[in-house]
Amino acid sequence: MKLGALGKWWLKNLLFLFLSGAVLFLLAGGTDWPLAWAYLGAILLTVFTNAAVVDPSLLAERSELQAGTKKWDVILSVFVAILGPLLTLAVAGLDRRWGLFPFSWLPVQIPALFLFLLGALLGAWAMGVNKFFSATVRIQEERHHQVVTAGPYRWLRHPGYLAGIISNLMAPLILGSRLGLIPALLVAGGYVLRTVLEDQVLQEELTGYSEYARKVSYLLFPGVW
């Protein structure tokens, strides 16, 4: 049976969830890790939230690589969305197994879990109001791409990337891994680079975006940049 576009979206997200769990528990050497289970539960909740609030046509669009994707973003998007986060989990798993620089302090880990969920909700909000929130950087002429100014786009030009930064930085804190912060920071840097490059593309190629950018000054961090 051939999967439709939405079926592919579900398959990709559930496969990532499975891979995340496999990386964490195999490298940690066991499944007795309550906060790892909580982290995986937060990912699953994020998937269902996105499915509930995001336009099905956008989920379908995000299910596979689309024509017109900028070549530089093929690698960058895979790094920030898949390889980088999995590397963070791998390091966290090994950190727990070998006892290099782990920590177990609930006053940090529990708030980090809530911040992860807040980041996920911000991402869902951004996708919910922006039906052009593609998985890769491209001008979606076939979908009549337009500037979106609703929701969090009233204050930030790239709120979805801020959501990704928050969630990725919280992952090693939830899992109690100091070493995991290193790849998580690399992922955050990838999001910053992607923000700069995408904003240049939008200003050059999307009608009305330059005017929007003059009104909304901040790309990622309110009051800062």
Secondary structure by P-SEA (a helix, b strand, c coil): ccccaaaaaaaaaaaaaaaaaaaaaaaacccccaaaaaaaaaaaaaaaaaaacccaaaaaaaccccccccccaaaaaaaaccaaaaaaaaaaaaaaaaccbbbbbcccaaaaaaaaaaaaaaaaaaaaacccccccccccccccbbbbccccccccccaaaaaaaaaaaacccccccccaaaaaaaaaaaaaaaaaaaaaaaaacccaaaaaaaacccccccccc
